[in-house]
Every structure is written in C-alpha cells, then in structure tokens.
Amino acid sequence: MNSGGSEPSKFLKIFTLILFILALMFVLTWAPWLDNEKISLDIYTKKAYLDGTSETDCKYNVMIAPLGRWVASCEGGYYVTFFSTIL
C-alpha cells in the first residue's frame, strides 16, 4: 500500500534537482568570473604574435559565448573556456 506521503516528497526532490542543474548550467554559461579586460590582455600577451595583432592597430573584441568567451581580432579568433583555458 502507498502511504501517500512519499509522492510529494519525491516530486519536490526531483524538482529541486532540476532547478539546481538549470542554475548550474546558467552560471557556467554566463561565467561571470571571467573578466573581459583580463582575457583580452591574456590573449594579447600569449597569442598576438601568432595572429599578427601586435603589428596592426586592431583590438580584441570579447563576446559572451556558451560556457566561456569568444575573443576575436581582425586576424583571428580564440575561445576561452569558463575555467580560463584558451583554445
């Protein structure tokens, strides 16, 4: 026999888990701890010699991308993950 008290409790646990997963996905997608100016400076110091940005008057443009940032210049583009790895 079903006591009737377990269904709402099970539903609440599943609903809470789904909300937690959605909130985690939102925070990882947004990645608010990534500083656009710091990312731009890091890309410039590590990659400017590769894409020729150091010889031109082109700036890096940092845009929000899923799970990180997309950094583009006149000569190339890089993806920075939410844990600050440059791809």
C-alpha positions in Angstrom: 0.0 0.0 0.0 1.1 3.5 -0.7 1.1 5.8 2.4 0.5 8.8 0.2 3.3 10.9 1.8 6.1 9.8 -0.5 4.8 11.2 -3.8 5.1 15.0 -2.9 8.4 14.4 -1.3 9.8 12.6 -4.4 8.4 15.3 -6.7 10.0 18.0 -4.5 13.4 16.3 -4.6 13.3 15.9 -8.4 12.1 19.4 -8.9 14.9 20.8 -6.6 17.5 18.7 -8.5 16.2 20.0 -11.9 16.3 23.6 -10.6 19.9 23.1 -9.3 21.1 21.7 -12.6 19.5 24.5 -14.5 21.0 27.1 -12.2 24.4 25.5 -12.5 24.1 25.4 -16.3 23.1 29.1 -16.4 26.1 30.1 -14.2 28.6 28.1 -16.3 27.1 29.5 -19.5 27.3 33.1 -18.2 30.7 32.6 -16.4 30.6 36.0 -14.6 34.0 35.4 -13.1 35.7 35.9 -16.5 36.9 39.5 -16.8 36.8 40.7 -20.4 39.7 43.1 -20.0 41.9 40.4 -18.3 41.0 37.9 -21.1 41.9 40.5 -23.8 45.2 41.2 -22.1 46.0 37.5 -21.7 45.2 36.7 -25.3 47.3 39.7 -26.5 50.3 38.6 -24.4 50.0 34.9 -25.4 48.7 34.9 -28.9 49.3 38.3 -30.6 52.5 37.2 -32.2 50.6 34.3 -33.8 47.8 36.2 -35.4 49.7 39.4 -36.2 47.6 41.6 -33.9 50.8 43.1 -32.4 51.7 44.6 -35.8 48.3 46.1 -36.5 46.1 48.6 -34.8 43.4 46.0 -34.2 41.9 45.4 -30.8 40.5 42.2 -29.4 36.7 42.1 -29.1 35.4 39.8 -26.2 31.9 38.4 -26.5 29.9 36.0 -24.3 29.7 32.5 -25.7 28.2 29.4 -24.3 30.5 28.1 -21.4 33.1 30.8 -21.9 34.0 33.8 -24.1 34.8 34.2 -27.8 37.7 36.6 -28.4 38.1 37.9 -31.9 40.5 40.3 -33.6 41.0 41.4 -37.2 43.2 38.5 -37.8 41.9 35.5 -35.7 39.6 34.3 -33.0 40.0 32.3 -29.8 37.6 30.6 -27.4 38.2 30.9 -23.7 36.5 28.3 -21.6 34.8 29.0 -18.3 37.9 27.7 -16.5 40.2 30.2 -18.4 41.8 27.9 -20.9 42.5 29.4 -24.3 41.6 27.2 -27.2 
